[in-house]
Amino acid sequence: MKTLVFATNNRHKLEEISNILGEQITVKSLKDINCSDEIPETIDESDFCKISKNSFTKAYTENEPEYSLNMLKEPNPDYESR
C-alpha cells in the first residue's frame, strides 16, 4: 500500500482526501510523521487569479459571457454588504 503525506494537520481535509483516494493509499498528516515545521504557502497572486478564473468559468454554462481577470478584481456595485 502506498502512503501520501498531505501537508496539513486538518483532520477534516485528511478525511476528505482519504475518501477520494480510497483504500489503495494511506493518507498521513504532518503530525503523523512528527513534522512540526511550518510549511509556507507558495501560491502567488497570479496563480490565485488563474485558479479563480478557471473555477469561475467552470461554474457557468457555455452560454455565459467571457469573464476577464479584471472582473474578478472589481467590486460588484449591485451587492449590498450586510
C-alpha positions as a printed Julia matrix, in Angstrom:
82×3 Matrix{Float64}:
   0.0    0.0     0.0
   1.25   3.48   -0.87
   1.35   6.34    1.63
   0.71  10.01    0.91
   1.77  12.7     3.37
  -0.67  15.58    2.97
   0.81  18.91    4.16
  -1.87  19.66    6.74
  -2.92  18.8    10.25
  -6.59  19.45    9.47
  -8.33  16.12   10.17
 -11.37  17.07    8.06
  -9.17  17.69    4.99
  -7.38  14.4     5.6
 -10.69  12.52    5.77
 -11.86  14.14    2.52
  -8.65  13.24    0.7
  -8.67   9.73    2.14
 -12.27   9.21    0.95
 -11.35  10.42   -2.53
  -8.25   8.19   -2.79
  -9.9    5.1    -1.34
  -8.25   2.18    0.36
  -5.29   1.92   -2.02
  -3.44   4.88   -0.47
  -2.9    5.67    3.21
  -3.1    9.41    3.94
  -0.97  10.81    6.76
  -0.76  14.29    8.25
   2.36  16.23    9.13
   1.69  15.36   12.77
   1.54  11.65   11.87
   5.14  11.83   10.65
   6.26  14.05   13.56
   6.79  17.1    11.36
   6.35  20.38   13.2
   7.94  22.59   10.52
   5.87  25.5     9.24
   5.05  24.84    5.58
   4.83  28.16    3.69
   2.05  28.86    1.23
   3.64  29.07   -2.21
   0.75  30.32   -4.33
   1.19  33.86   -5.63
  -1.49  36.3    -6.75
  -1.25  35.46  -10.46
  -1.71  31.75   -9.73
  -4.67  32.57   -7.49
  -6.25  34.63  -10.27
  -5.78  31.79  -12.77
  -7.31  29.27  -10.38
 -10.19  31.64   -9.6
 -10.86  32.33  -13.27
 -10.8   28.63  -14.14
 -13.15  27.76  -11.29
 -15.4   30.69  -12.1
 -15.57  29.64  -15.76
 -16.38  26.02  -14.88
 -19.26  27.17  -12.69
 -21.16  28.6   -15.66
 -22.54  27.15  -18.88
 -21.2   27.7   -22.38
 -23.8   30.44  -22.92
 -22.29  32.63  -20.22
 -20.14  35.62  -21.3
 -16.37  35.52  -21.03
 -15.06  36.76  -17.68
 -11.83  38.72  -17.58
  -9.46  38.8   -14.63
 -10.39  42.46  -14.16
 -13.97  41.44  -13.5
 -12.78  39.15  -10.73
 -10.98  42.02   -9.03
 -13.71  44.66   -9.33
 -16.3   45.06   -6.56
 -19.9   44.46   -7.53
 -21.79  47.78   -7.19
 -25.12  45.89   -7.01
 -24.04  43.9    -3.96
 -25.39  45.19   -0.67
 -22.99  44.49    2.17
 -24.62  43.28    5.36
